């Protein structure tokens, strides 16, 4: 089996549903021949490792440990789902304080044990905030840390495909930007349906305004729906999409969806949010989002919501004021 790299890939939270699914998918996708599984829950972790070893994969070194130091040592790529899971009745934002503390410690662990890591993908909720905190406390460059945001865009693709009864491949360039939460900005101006601009279909019998509003709501509540259907939060889709992100950073196939990235410019500052992005061996890069005036207003509202979450942590003393961030991470 051929792999994109022999450099160490560490999967954090490997005993959980996301992490264990991710471990197998990473092998099948041929990402790295050197995979380390980490989870503080030693018994469950051993079970995952044993199952993978019993698959009989060839040409790969699978290790596992409940020591964060051992897991991160010499790691060049990291993906972490190692926060508390969202349960029924919870929003992503409900996880804020507990997972913020986990993210802060994880950032410190990266700084101490693997400062030479190339890229880190953060996917535990609220991902925009946890990713920001990992970046802040790891001391890494903004290009080296990204968060999973694509799941909202793929959910939009799925809902449009179902509504129009066409193959999902005929739905192109679906985009949601801003926060990965209740205040995400769902764009229509970027997308096409079987070659037709989505905006030209909205407000017609093919897709009434009410139907479009319903679709947007389904996208925003896509994670909640999975919990209702399966009794647990999503794990297959975030596992695969986050690995596709790493695949692009490793020099493999390009990633076609928005990524959560650290943004600090004249309009949006000191926040992690989904933008139009590119992932390559140099990390994650973003560009200005193009949309209609109403879409831009929605994006601005999403940004304000994220700032409120960030500022809540500042006011409660969990993290310092923004003007002190550079003393923690000079790259910001």
Secondary structure, DSSP 8 states (H G I E B T S, - for coil): ---SB-S-EEEETTTSHHHHHHHHHHHHTT-BSEEEEE-S-HHHHHHHHHHHHHTT-SS-EEEEES-HHHHHTT-SEEEE--S----TT--GGGGHHHHHHHHHHHHHHHHHH-TT--EEEE-SSSHHHHHHHHHHHHT--GGGEEEE-HHHHHHHHHHHHHHHT--GGGEE--EEEB-SSTT-EEE-TT-EETTEEHHHHBTBTTB-HHHHHHHHHHHHTHHHHHHHHHSS---HHHHHHHHHHHHHHTTSS---S-EEEEE-SSSS-SEEEEEEEEEETTEEEEE-----HHHHHHHHHHHHHHHHHHHHHHHTTSS--GGGHHHH-TT-
